[in-house]
Amino acid sequence: MDREVVEQKLESLRRCLERIEVKCPAEADTLMTDFDLQDIVSLNLSRAVQLCVDIGAHLISGTDQAPPDTMGQTFDRLEQTGLLTKTLAVNLKKAVGFRNIAVHNYDAINWHIVHSIVKNHLVDFSTFARIVAMTLDG
């Protein structure tokens, strides 16, 4: 595992989360009608998911775990090593599902769901980052 790469990715993740928090409106209806906010939120949320997957891959490379075959499997592997709880792994796998829709089928995005993800599950990314930072320090 390359510590410097992981630290850089953690900083990028922090910036994405900050951008989402600053730009996501209080009401889902506002997000549904503001295309600029949609772009900012969805892009940064997609980046946050990708960064977590990339960080996870770096962490897995330093273990005896087999490399994941899918993005979601990254979080299964991290759960198997004891780094993530089952709940956090499941939530991050669900975020991969959002990322796949955002990247491959943008027109199918339900902005009420995106708003709910931001308001209720952004903490999953922060928790992941905190766990990774503690692992680096550990």
MOWOMO-V820366 format. One record per residue. RES is the residue in one letter. PSI is psi in radians with two decimals (* if undefined). Layout:
RES&PSI, RES&PSI
//
This chain:
M&2.36, D&1.82, R&-0.72, E&-0.71, V&-0.79, V&-0.75, E&-0.69, Q&-0.71, K&-0.63, L&-0.69, E&-0.71, S&-0.71, L&-0.77, R&-0.76, R&-0.72, C&-0.81, L&-0.70, E&-0.75, R&-0.73, I&-0.83, E&-0.69, V&-0.67, K&-0.36, C&2.17, P&2.82, A&-0.55, E&2.39, A&-0.58, D&-0.59, T&-0.74, L&-0.62, M&-0.45, T&-0.12, D&1.78, F&-0.59, D&-0.79, L&-0.67, Q&-0.81, D&-0.81, I&-0.83, V&-0.85, S&-0.69, L&-0.82, N&-0.57, L&-0.73, S&-0.75, R&-0.73, A&-0.76, V&-0.85, Q&-0.70, L&-0.71, C&-0.71, V&-0.79, D&-0.78, I&-0.78, G&-0.72, A&-0.69, H&-0.75, L&-0.72, I&-0.60, S&-0.38, G&0.18, T&-3.13, D&0.16, Q&2.54, A&2.55, P&2.52, P&2.59, D&-0.38, T&2.90, M&-0.78, G&-0.60, Q&-0.40, T&-0.76, F&-0.49, D&-0.78, R&-0.72, L&-0.56, E&-0.74, Q&-0.53, T&-0.16, G&0.04, L&-0.68, L&2.60, T&2.83, K&-0.76, T&-0.81, L&-0.72, A&-0.77, V&-0.78, N&-0.69, L&-0.58, K&-0.67, K&-0.65, A&-0.60, V&-0.67, G&-0.75, F&-0.82, R&-0.71, N&-0.70, I&-0.78, A&-0.65, V&-0.70, H&-0.35, N&1.02, Y&-0.62, D&-0.33, A&0.06, I&2.28, N&1.92, W&-0.40, H&-0.68, I&-0.75, V&-0.79, H&-0.74, S&-0.71, I&-0.83, V&-0.79, K&-0.50, N&-0.31, H&0.07, L&-0.50, V&-0.47, D&-0.68, F&-0.71, S&-0.70, T&-0.79, F&-0.83, A&-0.72, R&-0.73, I&-0.78, V&-0.79, A&-0.73, M&-0.63, T&-0.70, L&-0.65, D&-0.38, G&*
//
